[in-house]
Amino acid sequence: MSDIRIQGLAKSYGEVAAVKGIDLAVERGEFVTLLGPSGSGKTTTLRMVAGLEQPDHGTVEVGGTVMNGAGVNVPAHRRNMGMVFQSYAVWPHKTVYDNVVFPLRMKRVGRGEQRARVERMLAMVGLPHEEYGRRFPAQLSGGQQQRVALARALVADPQVILYDEPLSNLDAKLRDSMRLLLRSIHDELGVTALYVTHDQLEAMVLSDRVCVMNHGEIVQQGAPRDLYERPSDLFVAEFIGQANVLPILEAHPRDGVFQVAEGIAIKVPEANRRNAARPQKLVIRHHQIRLHGAAAPGAERDNIFGAVVRHAMYLGDRVRYTLEITAGCTLTAEVVAEAGLPEPGATVWIELPGASCIVI
């Protein structure tokens, strides 16, 4: 059963259409992320689900109950949702305990149950009551304040929890630890989650399903691995992960051969061709290019080319190469850093596995 069902949801601000009639169902216990650049409509969609924005058209249902549509507009505080904001939104004049207990007091939960539920949630987010319950937000780090906000959003057992870019104000190390915390809490509690971010790594790590948004529309949705390995168009291919994008100069779809430069023709299996009638670009991820060194691999393999190493960038655990396979045609490849890798100026053999190439 779907905990969130969106049908024909649309919102405009003057002449600007922020959301253009999207449809989306989030199943019970699912973690779904709306991923896209600024202005793609993801936050506006989330705010309409929360009841903080009124849609121009369409319906929002939560647990089978209509929240917006056909003259219905259930206020945000009556939607049984928790929400975690980018800005933490904790009350500076209240202690950690009083911040987290607030939703329970609003629901007139008994004092004994209040304390038990707050202590459980604070322990779950790594802020045990004995150490942190009496502190004020000014005595906490940014990451700790976001944990307080998370505990407050979950303490009243909401049917749905909404996340509006909650990690974007944290530094890189804190974001890593908070991703793990969010996912572990989701796995433990199973609360249906709708998450908004522009960070593709965040979406890949956290989500059961990712909906990529652009210009107010969902352009592709699926499991993170599906989107990464089988993007439906160039926007998705470039937005999710790093990729080489080569123009197709001449196509022979019947033979599965696509020319991307003078003397460079690449074989791509039919399953990896998104639009055989009008192929425009060939895409391959940086890490999918194989380096074979100075010795040519076996002749039975396809898509083998000689290349000159123009640049090598050491990144710690890997090396990023700029490889020139012919005049005016370069590729970026990333390989695990190890002894014996070629230096700039070296001539190498590279392989573009057909199963890793996508024609769009």
C-alpha positions in Angstrom: 0.0 0.0 0.0 1.2 3.5 -0.8 1.8 5.8 2.2 2.1 8.8 -0.2 0.3 9.1 -3.5 0.7 12.2 -5.6 -1.3 12.6 -8.8 -1.1 15.5 -11.3 0.6 17.8 -8.7 1.4 21.2 -10.2 2.5 24.6 -8.8 3.4 27.8 -10.5 4.8 31.1 -9.2 3.6 33.7 -11.7 4.8 32.7 -15.1 7.3 30.1 -13.7 6.0 26.5 -13.5 7.8 25.0 -10.5 6.2 21.6 -10.7 4.5 20.4 -13.8 1.8 17.8 -13.0 3.9 15.0 -11.5 2.7 11.5 -10.4 4.5 9.6 -7.6 3.6 6.8 -5.2 5.8 6.0 -2.2 5.2 2.6 -0.7 4.9 2.0 3.0 8.4 1.8 4.6 10.1 3.0 1.4 12.9 5.6 1.4 12.4 7.7 -1.8 14.6 10.6 -2.7 13.8 13.6 -5.0 17.1 14.4 -6.6 17.8 17.4 -8.9 19.6 20.7 -9.3 18.3 24.0 -7.9 15.0 25.0 -9.5 14.1 21.5 -10.5 10.9 21.5 -8.3 12.0 19.0 -5.7 11.6 21.2 -2.6 8.3 22.7 -3.8 7.0 19.1 -4.2 8.1 18.2 -0.7 6.5 21.4 0.7 3.2 20.6 -1.0 3.2 17.1 0.5 3.9 18.7 4.0 1.1 21.2 3.6 3.4 24.2 3.6 2.5 25.0 0.0 -0.9 24.8 -1.6 -0.9 23.1 -5.0 -2.5 24.7 -8.0 -3.7 21.3 -9.3 -3.5 17.7 -8.3 -3.9 15.6 -5.2 -1.8 14.5 -2.3 -2.9 11.4 -0.3 -1.2 10.0 2.8 -2.2 6.6 4.0 -5.3 6.7 1.7 -6.5 10.0 3.1 -6.7 13.0 0.8 -4.6 16.0 2.1 -5.0 18.2 -0.9 -7.5 18.1 -3.7 -11.2 18.6 -4.5 -11.6 21.4 -2.0 -9.6 19.6 0.7 -6.6 21.2 2.4 -5.6 19.5 5.6 -3.3 21.8 7.7 0.3 20.8 8.1 0.0 20.1 11.8 -2.8 17.5 11.2 -1.0 15.4 8.6 0.8 13.1 11.0 4.2 13.8 9.4 7.6 14.6 10.8 9.9 17.0 9.0 13.6 17.7 9.2 14.8 21.0 7.8 18.1 22.1 6.4 18.4 24.8 9.0 17.9 22.4 12.0 15.0 24.6 13.3 15.5 23.7 16.9 14.3 26.2 19.5 17.3 27.9 21.1 15.6 28.7 24.3 14.6 25.1 25.0 16.8 22.3 26.2 17.4 19.2 24.1 14.7 17.3 26.1 12.1 20.1 25.8 12.8 20.3 22.0 12.2 16.6 21.5 9.3 16.3 23.9 7.3 19.1 22.3 5.3 17.0 19.8 4.3 14.6 22.5 3.0 17.5 24.7 1.0 18.8 21.8 -0.6 15.4 21.5 -1.2 15.3 25.3 0.8 12.1 25.8 1.2 11.1 29.5 4.3 12.3 31.3 5.7 8.8 31.9 5.4 7.8 28.3 6.8 11.2 27.2 10.0 10.6 29.1 10.4 7.0 27.9 9.9 7.9 24.3 12.2 10.9 24.4 14.9 8.9 26.1 14.6 6.2 23.5 14.8 8.6 20.6 17.8 10.5 22.1 19.6 7.2 22.5 18.8 6.2 19.0 20.3 9.4 17.5 23.4 9.1 19.7 22.6 11.9 22.2 21.8 10.0 25.5 19.5 12.0 27.8 21.8 11.7 30.8 24.6 13.6 28.9 22.6 15.9 26.5 19.0 16.2 27.7 19.6 19.4 29.8 21.9 21.1 27.2 20.7 24.0 25.1 21.3 24.1 21.3 24.0 26.7 21.7 26.0 24.1 23.6 25.8 21.6 20.6 27.6 21.3 17.3 25.7 21.6 14.1 25.6 17.8 13.7 24.2 17.4 17.2 21.5 20.0 16.6 20.5 18.1 13.5 20.2 14.9 15.5 17.9 16.7 17.9 15.8 17.8 15.0 15.7 14.2 13.8 14.7 12.9 17.2 11.9 15.5 17.5 10.6 14.6 14.0 10.4 10.9 14.9 9.4 10.9 18.6 5.6 11.0 17.9 5.7 8.0 15.5 4.7 9.9 12.4 3.3 7.9 9.4 5.7 9.7 7.1 8.9 11.7 7.6 10.0 14.4 5.2 13.6 15.6 4.8 14.5 18.9 3.2 18.2 18.8 2.4 19.0 18.1 6.1 22.7 17.5 5.6 23.7 20.3 3.4 24.9 22.6 6.2 27.2 19.9 7.6 30.9 19.4 6.8 31.9 16.3 4.7 32.9 14.1 7.6 29.7 14.8 9.5 27.6 14.2 6.4 29.1 10.7 6.1 28.2 9.8 9.6 24.7 11.3 9.4 24.0 9.3 6.2 24.7 6.1 8.1 22.6 7.3 11.0 19.6 8.2 8.9 19.7 4.9 7.0 20.1 2.8 10.1 17.2 4.6 11.9 15.1 4.1 8.7 15.9 0.4 8.7 15.1 0.1 12.4 11.8 2.1 12.4 10.6 1.5 8.9 8.9 5.0 8.7 8.1 6.0 5.1 10.5 8.7 4.0 10.5 11.3 1.3 13.9 13.0 1.0 15.1 16.0 -1.0 18.7 16.6 -2.0 20.9 17.9 -4.8 23.7 15.6 -3.7 23.8 12.5 -5.9 26.0 10.6 -3.5 23.6 11.2 -0.7 20.7 9.9 -2.8 22.6 6.8 -3.8 23.6 5.9 -0.3 20.3 6.5 1.4 17.6 5.6 -1.0 15.6 2.5 -2.0 14.4 4.6 -5.0 15.6 7.9 -6.6 13.4 10.2 -8.6 15.5 12.5 -10.7 13.8 15.9 -11.3 14.5 18.6 -13.9 12.4 21.6 -14.8 9.5 20.6 -12.6 9.2 17.0 -13.9 10.4 13.5 -12.9 12.6 12.5 -15.8 13.6 9.1 -14.5 13.1 7.0 -11.4 14.4 3.7 -10.1 16.9 2.0 -7.8 20.2 4.0 -7.5 22.2 1.3 -9.4 19.7 1.3 -12.2 19.9 5.1 -12.7 23.7 5.0 -12.6 24.1 2.1 -15.0 21.1 2.7 -17.3 20.4 6.5 -17.5 17.4 7.3 -19.7 18.9 10.5 -21.1 22.0 12.7 -21.1 20.8 14.9 -18.2 20.5 11.8 -15.9 23.8 10.4 -17.2 25.7 13.6 -16.4 23.9 14.5 -13.1 24.4 11.0 -11.5 28.1 10.3 -11.4 30.9 11.3 -13.7 30.9 10.3 -17.3 32.6 10.7 -20.6 30.1 12.0 -23.2 31.2 11.6 -26.8 29.3 12.9 -29.8 28.2 10.2 -32.3 29.4 11.3 -35.8 28.1 8.3 -37.7 25.9 5.5 -36.6 25.4 1.9 -37.9 22.7 0.6 -35.5 22.2 -2.6 -37.4 25.8 -3.5 -36.7 25.8 -1.8 -33.3 28.8 0.4 -34.3 29.0 4.1 -33.5 31.8 6.4 -34.7 32.8 9.0 -32.1 36.0 10.3 -33.8 38.1 9.8 -36.9 39.1 6.1 -36.9 37.3 5.5 -33.6 34.3 3.2 -33.9 32.8 1.6 -30.8 30.5 -1.5 -30.6 27.6 -1.2 -28.2 25.1 -4.0 -27.5 21.5 -3.5 -28.3 20.4 -3.5 -24.7 22.5 -0.3 -24.1 21.0 1.8 -26.9 18.4 4.2 -25.6 17.3 5.5 -29.0 18.7 3.6 -31.9 16.7 5.7 -34.4 18.4 9.0 -33.4 21.6 8.3 -31.5 23.4 11.4 -30.5 25.8 10.7 -27.7 27.8 7.8 -26.3 28.4 7.7 -22.6 30.9 5.7 -20.5 31.7 6.2 -16.8 35.3 7.2 -15.9 35.9 4.0 -13.8 34.6 1.7 -16.5 37.5 2.4 -18.9 40.1 -0.3 -18.6 43.9 0.4 -18.9 45.9 -2.4 -20.3 49.3 -0.7 -20.1 51.8 -0.8 -23.0 51.1 -4.4 -24.0 48.2 -4.8 -26.4 45.4 -7.1 -25.2 44.1 -10.1 -27.2 42.7 -9.3 -30.7 39.4 -11.1 -29.9 38.2 -8.1 -27.8 36.3 -5.2 -29.2 36.7 -1.4 -28.5 40.5 -1.5 -27.9 42.4 1.6 -28.8 45.9 3.1 -28.3 46.0 6.3 -26.3 48.6 8.8 -25.0 48.5 9.8 -21.3 48.2 13.6 -21.3 47.6 14.1 -17.5 47.6 12.0 -14.4 46.0 13.3 -11.2 46.7 11.4 -8.0 43.6 11.3 -5.7 44.9 9.1 -2.9 43.0 5.8 -3.5 42.9 6.3 -7.3 44.4 8.0 -10.2 42.5 10.1 -12.7 43.9 10.1 -16.3 43.3 12.3 -19.3 43.8 10.0 -22.3 44.0 11.2 -25.9 42.9 8.4 -28.3 43.1 10.6 -31.4 43.5 14.3 -32.2 40.6 16.2 -30.6 39.2 13.2 -28.7 40.1 12.7 -25.1 38.7 10.5 -22.3 38.9 10.6 -18.6 39.6 7.3 -16.8 39.9 6.5 -13.1 41.8 3.5 -11.9 42.9 2.2 -8.5 46.2 3.7 -7.4 48.9 1.1 -7.5 52.5 0.7 -8.4 53.5 0.5 -12.1 50.8 2.8 -13.5 51.7 4.8 -16.6 53.1 8.4 -16.3 52.1 11.4 -18.5 53.5 11.0 -22.0 53.3 7.2 -22.0 51.4 5.3 -24.7 48.9 2.7 -23.4 46.1 0.5 -24.6 42.7 1.1 -23.3 39.4 -0.8 -23.5 35.8 0.6 -23.6 33.8 -2.4 -22.7 30.6 -2.5 -24.8 28.5 -3.5 -21.9 29.5 -0.3 -20.1 28.8 2.0 -23.0 25.4 3.6 -23.4 24.1 5.2 -26.6 21.6 8.1 -25.8 
